[in-house]
Amino acid sequence: MVVLISELHGSAYTLNPEYPHDSDSTLYATPLYKDGSYSSNFNDYYEVEYVNSDEDYAPECKRIHDLLATELSL
């Protein structure tokens, strides 16, 4: 599972591990622990709905989704 950390959001993000090469793959997140680490258990992640969210939240989510998609060569 490829994970990217957003210090801006205090979360770790990944794409759906069942369909990581799907161009419409869903973005998932989990909060960072106080020590900056994060869970590696996908069951601790939640689906991120950012398309119609506030303007401060959505750009960072889009950036992370694009970076993950590039990393996985979608």
N, CA, C and O atoms as a GROMACS GRO file, in nm:
protein
  296
    1MET      N    1   0.086  -0.117   0.000
    1MET     CA    2   0.000   0.000   0.000
    1MET      C    3   0.090   0.123   0.000
    1MET      O    4   0.174   0.140   0.089
    2VAL      N    5   0.073   0.208  -0.100
    2VAL     CA    6   0.147   0.333  -0.108
    2VAL      C    7   0.071   0.439  -0.029
    2VAL      O    8  -0.050   0.456  -0.047
    3VAL      N    9   0.141   0.509   0.057
    3VAL     CA   10   0.079   0.609   0.145
    3VAL      C   11   0.154   0.741   0.132
    3VAL      O   12   0.277   0.743   0.124
    4LEU      N   13   0.079   0.850   0.128
    4LEU     CA   14   0.137   0.985   0.133
    4LEU      C   15   0.082   1.056   0.256
    4LEU      O   16  -0.035   1.041   0.291
    5ILE      N   17   0.168   1.134   0.320
    5ILE     CA   18   0.129   1.209   0.439
    5ILE      C   19   0.106   1.355   0.402
    5ILE      O   20   0.185   1.416   0.330
    6SER      N   21  -0.004   1.409   0.454
    6SER     CA   22  -0.030   1.552   0.441
    6SER      C   23  -0.018   1.613   0.579
    6SER      O   24  -0.104   1.593   0.665
    7GLU      N   25   0.089   1.689   0.600
    7GLU     CA   26   0.104   1.758   0.728
    7GLU      C   27  -0.002   1.866   0.740
    7GLU      O   28  -0.044   1.900   0.851
    8LEU      N   29  -0.046   1.921   0.627
    8LEU     CA   30  -0.151   2.023   0.626
    8LEU      C   31  -0.280   1.970   0.689
    8LEU      O   32  -0.346   2.039   0.766
    9HIS      N   33  -0.315   1.847   0.655
    9HIS     CA   34  -0.437   1.785   0.706
    9HIS      C   35  -0.412   1.696   0.828
    9HIS      O   36  -0.507   1.659   0.897
   10GLY      N   37  -0.288   1.663   0.856
   10GLY     CA   38  -0.258   1.574   0.967
   10GLY      C   39  -0.309   1.433   0.943
   10GLY      O   40  -0.354   1.364   1.034
   11SER      N   41  -0.300   1.391   0.815
   11SER     CA   42  -0.353   1.261   0.776
   11SER      C   43  -0.258   1.189   0.681
   11SER      O   44  -0.172   1.250   0.617
   12ALA      N   45  -0.275   1.057   0.675
   12ALA     CA   46  -0.206   0.975   0.576
   12ALA      C   47  -0.311   0.932   0.475
   12ALA      O   48  -0.424   0.899   0.511
   13TYR      N   49  -0.274   0.932   0.348
   13TYR     CA   50  -0.367   0.901   0.240
   13TYR      C   51  -0.317   0.785   0.156
   13TYR      O   52  -0.197   0.764   0.142
   14THR      N   53  -0.411   0.710   0.101
   14THR     CA   54  -0.381   0.604   0.007
   14THR      C   55  -0.498   0.588  -0.089
   14THR      O   56  -0.605   0.645  -0.067
   15LEU      N   57  -0.477   0.512  -0.195
   15LEU     CA   58  -0.585   0.479  -0.286
   15LEU      C   59  -0.637   0.341  -0.250
   15LEU      O   60  -0.568   0.263  -0.184
   16ASN      N   61  -0.756   0.311  -0.294
   16ASN     CA   62  -0.817   0.182  -0.267
   16ASN      C   63  -0.723   0.070  -0.309
   16ASN      O   64  -0.694   0.057  -0.428
   17PRO      N   65  -0.674  -0.011  -0.215
   17PRO     CA   66  -0.576  -0.114  -0.251
   17PRO      C   67  -0.633  -0.226  -0.338
   17PRO      O   68  -0.557  -0.299  -0.400
   18GLU      N   69  -0.766  -0.240  -0.342
   18GLU     CA   70  -0.826  -0.341  -0.428
   18GLU      C   71  -0.823  -0.299  -0.575
   18GLU      O   72  -0.818  -0.384  -0.664
   19TYR      N   73  -0.826  -0.169  -0.600
   19TYR     CA   74  -0.826  -0.116  -0.737
   19TYR      C   75  -0.726  -0.002  -0.750
   19TYR      O   76  -0.764   0.106  -0.794
   20PRO      N   77  -0.599  -0.023  -0.716
   20PRO     CA   78  -0.503   0.089  -0.716
   20PRO      C   79  -0.471   0.142  -0.855
   20PRO      O   80  -0.423   0.255  -0.867
   21HIS      N   81  -0.496   0.066  -0.959
   21HIS     CA   82  -0.462   0.112  -1.093
   21HIS      C   83  -0.583   0.162  -1.170
   21HIS      O   84  -0.576   0.184  -1.291
   22ASP      N   85  -0.695   0.179  -1.101
   22ASP     CA   86  -0.816   0.233  -1.162
   22ASP      C   87  -0.806   0.385  -1.158
   22ASP      O   88  -0.784   0.442  -1.050
   23SER      N   89  -0.820   0.451  -1.270
   23SER     CA   90  -0.804   0.597  -1.275
   23SER      C   91  -0.906   0.669  -1.188
   23SER      O   92  -0.885   0.784  -1.150
   24ASP      N   93  -1.016   0.602  -1.154
   24ASP     CA   94  -1.117   0.661  -1.067
   24ASP      C   95  -1.104   0.608  -0.924
   24ASP      O   96  -1.198   0.617  -0.845
   25SER      N   97  -0.987   0.554  -0.890
   25SER     CA   98  -0.968   0.496  -0.759
   25SER      C   99  -1.000   0.596  -0.649
   25SER      O  100  -0.968   0.715  -0.659
   26THR      N  101  -1.063   0.547  -0.546
   26THR     CA  102  -1.108   0.630  -0.435
   26THR      C  103  -0.993   0.662  -0.341
   26THR      O  104  -0.908   0.578  -0.312
   27LEU      N  105  -0.991   0.786  -0.293
   27LEU     CA  106  -0.892   0.831  -0.196
   27LEU      C  107  -0.940   0.796  -0.056
   27LEU      O  108  -1.056   0.816  -0.022
   28TYR      N  109  -0.848   0.742   0.025
   28TYR     CA  110  -0.878   0.705   0.164
   28TYR      C  111  -0.777   0.774   0.255
   28TYR      O  112  -0.664   0.802   0.214
   29ALA      N  113  -0.819   0.800   0.379
   29ALA     CA  114  -0.732   0.869   0.475
   29ALA      C  115  -0.745   0.808   0.614
   29ALA      O  116  -0.845   0.744   0.647
   30THR      N  117  -0.642   0.830   0.693
   30THR     CA  118  -0.644   0.796   0.835
   30THR      C  119  -0.566   0.905   0.908
   30THR      O  120  -0.467   0.956   0.854
   31PRO      N  121  -0.606   0.941   1.028
   31PRO     CA  122  -0.533   1.046   1.101
   31PRO      C  123  -0.393   1.000   1.139
   31PRO      O  124  -0.368   0.881   1.160
   32LEU      N  125  -0.304   1.095   1.148
   32LEU     CA  126  -0.169   1.067   1.199
   32LEU      C  127  -0.175   1.056   1.350
   32LEU      O  128  -0.254   1.125   1.416
   33TYR      N  129  -0.092   0.968   1.405
   33TYR     CA  130  -0.078   0.959   1.550
   33TYR      C  131   0.006   1.077   1.597
   33TYR      O  132   0.069   1.145   1.516
   34LYS      N  133   0.008   1.101   1.726
   34LYS     CA  134   0.082   1.214   1.783
   34LYS      C  135   0.230   1.210   1.748
   34LYS      O  136   0.294   1.315   1.738
   35ASP      N  137   0.286   1.090   1.729
   35ASP     CA  138   0.427   1.079   1.695
   35ASP      C  139   0.454   1.091   1.545
   35ASP      O  140   0.568   1.076   1.500
   36GLY      N  141   0.349   1.118   1.467
   36GLY     CA  142   0.364   1.135   1.322
   36GLY      C  143   0.351   1.007   1.242
   36GLY      O  144   0.357   1.010   1.119
   37SER      N  145   0.334   0.895   1.310
   37SER     CA  146   0.315   0.768   1.239
   37SER      C  147   0.167   0.751   1.205
   37SER      O  148   0.084   0.835   1.241
   38TYR      N  149   0.134   0.643   1.136
   38TYR     CA  150  -0.003   0.619   1.093
   38TYR      C  151  -0.027   0.469   1.086
   38TYR      O  152   0.067   0.390   1.084
   39SER      N  153  -0.153   0.432   1.082
   39SER     CA  154  -0.188   0.290   1.074
   39SER      C  155  -0.158   0.236   0.936
   39SER      O  156  -0.177   0.304   0.835
   40SER      N  157  -0.109   0.113   0.932
   40SER     CA  158  -0.087   0.046   0.804
   40SER      C  159  -0.200  -0.053   0.775
   40SER      O  160  -0.196  -0.125   0.675
   41ASN      N  161  -0.301  -0.055   0.860
   41ASN     CA  162  -0.418  -0.141   0.843
   41ASN      C  163  -0.524  -0.064   0.764
   41ASN      O  164  -0.576   0.037   0.813
   42PHE      N  165  -0.555  -0.111   0.643
   42PHE     CA  166  -0.651  -0.038   0.559
   42PHE      C  167  -0.788  -0.025   0.625
   42PHE      O  168  -0.863   0.067   0.592
   43ASN      N  169  -0.822  -0.114   0.716
   43ASN     CA  170  -0.951  -0.104   0.786
   43ASN      C  171  -0.961   0.021   0.872
   43ASN      O  172  -1.071   0.058   0.913
   44ASP      N  173  -0.849   0.086   0.902
   44ASP     CA  174  -0.849   0.209   0.980
   44ASP      C  175  -0.866   0.334   0.894
   44ASP      O  176  -0.871   0.445   0.945
   45TYR      N  177  -0.875   0.316   0.763
   45TYR     CA  178  -0.889   0.428   0.670
   45TYR      C  179  -1.035   0.451   0.636
   45TYR      O  180  -1.116   0.358   0.639
   46TYR      N  181  -1.068   0.575   0.602
   46TYR     CA  182  -1.205   0.611   0.563
   46TYR      C  183  -1.202   0.676   0.425
   46TYR      O  184  -1.102   0.738   0.386
   47GLU      N  185  -1.311   0.662   0.352
   47GLU     CA  186  -1.321   0.721   0.219
   47GLU      C  187  -1.328   0.873   0.230
   47GLU      O  188  -1.400   0.927   0.314
   48VAL      N  189  -1.253   0.941   0.144
   48VAL     CA  190  -1.248   1.087   0.146
   48VAL      C  191  -1.337   1.143   0.035
   48VAL      O  192  -1.317   1.113  -0.083
   49GLU      N  193  -1.435   1.223   0.074
   49GLU     CA  194  -1.521   1.294  -0.021
   49GLU      C  195  -1.472   1.439  -0.026
   49GLU      O  196  -1.495   1.517   0.066
   50TYR      N  197  -1.404   1.473  -0.134
   50TYR     CA  198  -1.346   1.607  -0.140
   50TYR      C  199  -1.390   1.688  -0.261
   50TYR      O  200  -1.361   1.808  -0.268
   51VAL      N  201  -1.456   1.628  -0.356
   51VAL     CA  202  -1.490   1.697  -0.480
   51VAL      C  203  -1.575   1.820  -0.454
   51VAL      O  204  -1.550   1.925  -0.514
   52ASN      N  205  -1.674   1.812  -0.368
   52ASN     CA  206  -1.761   1.926  -0.340
   52ASN      C  207  -1.738   1.984  -0.201
   52ASN      O  208  -1.827   2.048  -0.145
   53SER      N  209  -1.619   1.962  -0.145
   53SER     CA  210  -1.591   2.013  -0.011
   53SER      C  211  -1.538   2.156  -0.018
   53SER      O  212  -1.525   2.214  -0.126
   54ASP      N  213  -1.509   2.211   0.099
   54ASP     CA  214  -1.465   2.351   0.104
   54ASP      C  215  -1.336   2.372   0.024
   54ASP      O  216  -1.259   2.279   0.001
   55GLU      N  217  -1.315   2.494  -0.016
   55GLU     CA  218  -1.204   2.522  -0.108
   55GLU      C  219  -1.065   2.506  -0.047
   55GLU      O  220  -0.967   2.494  -0.121
   56ASP      N  221  -1.052   2.504   0.085
   56ASP     CA  222  -0.922   2.481   0.147
   56ASP      C  223  -0.886   2.333   0.152
   56ASP      O  224  -0.769   2.298   0.143
   57TYR      N  225  -0.984   2.248   0.164
   57TYR     CA  226  -0.963   2.105   0.180
   57TYR      C  227  -0.942   2.034   0.046
   57TYR      O  228  -0.852   1.951   0.032
   58ALA      N  229  -1.022   2.068  -0.052
   58ALA     CA  230  -1.023   1.997  -0.180
   58ALA      C  231  -0.891   2.004  -0.258
   58ALA      O  232  -0.849   1.900  -0.309
   59PRO      N  233  -0.824   2.118  -0.269
   59PRO     CA  234  -0.700   2.120  -0.348
   59PRO      C  235  -0.591   2.027  -0.296
   59PRO      O  236  -0.521   1.964  -0.374
   60GLU      N  237  -0.576   2.019  -0.165
   60GLU     CA  238  -0.476   1.929  -0.108
   60GLU      C  239  -0.513   1.783  -0.136
   60GLU      O  240  -0.426   1.703  -0.168
   61CYS      N  241  -0.641   1.748  -0.124
   61CYS     CA  242  -0.685   1.612  -0.154
   61CYS      C  243  -0.663   1.579  -0.301
   61CYS      O  244  -0.620   1.468  -0.334
   62LYS      N  245  -0.693   1.671  -0.389
   62LYS     CA  246  -0.672   1.649  -0.533
   62LYS      C  247  -0.524   1.630  -0.562
   62LYS      O  248  -0.486   1.541  -0.639
   63ARG      N  249  -0.440   1.712  -0.500
   63ARG     CA  250  -0.295   1.702  -0.518
   63ARG      C  251  -0.245   1.564  -0.473
   63ARG      O  252  -0.166   1.501  -0.542
   64ILE      N  253  -0.291   1.520  -0.359
   64ILE     CA  254  -0.249   1.390  -0.307
   64ILE      C  255  -0.299   1.277  -0.396
   64ILE      O  256  -0.225   1.183  -0.425
   65HIS      N  257  -0.425   1.286  -0.439
   65HIS     CA  258  -0.478   1.182  -0.529
   65HIS      C  259  -0.394   1.175  -0.655
   65HIS      O  260  -0.359   1.066  -0.700
   66ASP      N  261  -0.361   1.290  -0.713
   66ASP     CA  262  -0.280   1.292  -0.835
   66ASP      C  263  -0.140   1.235  -0.812
   66ASP      O  264  -0.088   1.161  -0.896
   67LEU      N  265  -0.079   1.268  -0.698
   67LEU     CA  266   0.054   1.214  -0.667
   67LEU      C  267   0.049   1.062  -0.650
   67LEU      O  268   0.136   0.991  -0.699
   68LEU      N  269  -0.052   1.013  -0.580
   68LEU     CA  270  -0.066   0.869  -0.562
   68LEU      C  271  -0.091   0.800  -0.696
   68LEU      O  272  -0.034   0.694  -0.723
   69ALA      N  273  -0.176   0.859  -0.778
   69ALA     CA  274  -0.204   0.801  -0.909
   69ALA      C  275  -0.078   0.796  -0.994
   69ALA      O  276  -0.055   0.699  -1.065
   70THR      N  277   0.004   0.902  -0.988
   70THR     CA  278   0.129   0.905  -1.062
   70THR      C  279   0.225   0.799  -1.010
   70THR      O  280   0.290   0.729  -1.088
   71GLU      N  281   0.235   0.787  -0.879
   71GLU     CA  282   0.322   0.688  -0.817
   71GLU      C  283   0.284   0.547  -0.860
   71GLU      O  284   0.370   0.461  -0.880
   72LEU      N  285   0.153   0.524  -0.874
   72LEU     CA  286   0.105   0.392  -0.913
   72LEU      C  287   0.088   0.379  -1.065
   72LEU      O  288   0.039   0.278  -1.115
   73SER      N  289   0.129   0.484  -1.137
   73SER     CA  290   0.124   0.487  -1.284
   73SER      C  291  -0.014   0.460  -1.340
   73SER      O  292  -0.033   0.374  -1.426
   74LEU      N  293  -0.113   0.538  -1.289
   74LEU     CA  294  -0.250   0.523  -1.341
   74LEU      C  295  -0.264   0.593  -1.474
   74LEU      O  296  -0.372   0.591  -1.533
   0.00000   0.00000   0.00000
